Amino acid sequence: MAGSIKYEENSAAGTPLPDPNQQFLTGVRKNILIADKGQETLKLFDDLVIIETDTIGIGTGPVDYYYSAKYNVTLKYERNSNVILAIQESKTSAF
């Protein structure tokens, strides 16, 4: 009987543990549209690549689109106000 016991780690009876990637992205999403949190938020990622820059932006200056392959998300970053404007799943600049 002792050989048939198998330990599986769950946070509660039958409830799966939270996905660490989703927990990370939840924290990142809390910084959307928060003034002066853009660069701080971008530094949380270790694999960001600029995929496009809109030089006109939203009327206040350039907007960069950063892609993270690790999390498969694109972050829309407004330089002048240092703000993350949005996050979109996949590699895209169509927000």
Buried (B, 14 or more C-beta within 10 A) or exposed (E): EEEEEEEEEEEEEEEEEEEEEEEBBEEBEEBBEEEEBBEEBBEEBEEBEEEBEBEEBEEEEBBBBBBBEEBEBBBBBBBEBBBBBBBBEEBBBEE
